[in-house]
């Protein structure tokens, strides 16, 4: 969905997304890194299980919620990437009352 | 000094002035207030300063200045001035609570602190007006502001078949920026209603005399020369697991375009969450079709010691936001350190600049007012993205006698998901007003309460507590 401008020369940052290696750039947020890597949906909704992707990129829509280094439901658009970061996408309906 | 590395434990217990938001209003206010000797702290939840308009101003990888344009780069001076002023600017800092005693709850990298301020300026800016069309939740549909953030902060441009839809200055500016960056836009679907021209003409004189006029003319010419622009009065994003097509038309016609990315925008509205949660009075703005705080000439709100500056005070644009921030900061200095007033820029001059910057806005507001069908959806169109509540559900529940958004929450859970109504609140208010045939002012808005951003139990547990507090609950 997005490509990097050729002039972008930021250093590479190594992440894992659901256990698979993904390369990002310094200065990326988690949500930007997912979009740049072509990951076309980053979670499914807790209500119907519908796929969603980052929408606003400015911290208001909460569509980019992911688990980062073991902490769930973080806003990926507000968190800068760093080397070795573990990102897990959040999938499946909520299990309230289980 | 900007310290991305400032920790919660590094914060002082109290500051003269706390500013929430490091966009143009927050930066301008900080520079002036710290320069006058007030201990000043600025919190912003984003990774860098600049807010949305000057997003990533200190770090953008887009080196060619013509891509983002000189209006963007003007933010560099504002950021530098704030940095040099001695204000403590903390990025990555999420303010989740503010109460009428001016105690602020803030989280930085998973650790929370409560700090006390003598004055507060809420400079949390604007967010994009909801654009609830069928399919707007599909992956592949984004807000234009989101795409602009990706361009400014990461140097990312759309790849594949890209369509933009909506109205308002930001849509055209982003189109120009994408084109200058070497990106391609397959079509712009223009939702600006033709019938807006007549009422807008009443405000045209000010607009023609304002700097907006020349900028708008050049921008429209630049974009129209390179992209097909199609006037539409309906729009739908179509796809199953992701966006496949965009369907649109005017006057009953229907066309479809295969598309990978659809960027939506129909103006911006004040981000009211923090101000409403602390109890600041708001009123319905019938021209801008949104809630705006009730403020005096110094941008003081109904809560003593709290001012609201920038676009959060009613949409005025980035340069007006900076002037509003300065006026609010001068008021803070007058209240806390009047002996320093002499060192400040002339208040008269700032007010004149603000008046100049706000000129022409009324024309843009009226001309770009979104048509009812793009604000008042029908049928299966999702209104509340978090809880997946549809327009039909909201309309049916209103028809059953549900009178306001807070009752609607109890019926449908709309506004109760993680975004706390930011993406559905205006739509729900307007839908209920439409069903009840009363003005939105009578319907009201969600009752907002802290925490205005989610915090973890771990963050709460990290708050320092005194021995007395510990003993009060320990057995």
Interface residues (C-beta under 8 A of the other chain):
Chain A: X1 X2 X3 X4 X5 X7 X8 X9 X10 X25 X27 X28 X29 X32 X35 X36 X40 X41 X45 X47 X48 X50 X51 X52 X53 X54 X55 X56 X57 X58 X59 X60 X61 X62 X63 X65 X71 X73 X77 X78 X79 X80
Chain B: X45 X46 X47 X52 X56 X59 X61 X62 X63 X64 X92 X94 X110 X127 X128 X137 X138 X139 X140 X141 X142 X143 X145 X146 X147 X149 X150 X153 X154 X155 X156 X157 X158 X159 X160 X181 X182 X241 X242 X260 X261 X271 X385 X386 X387 X388 X417 X418 X419 X422 X423 X454 X456
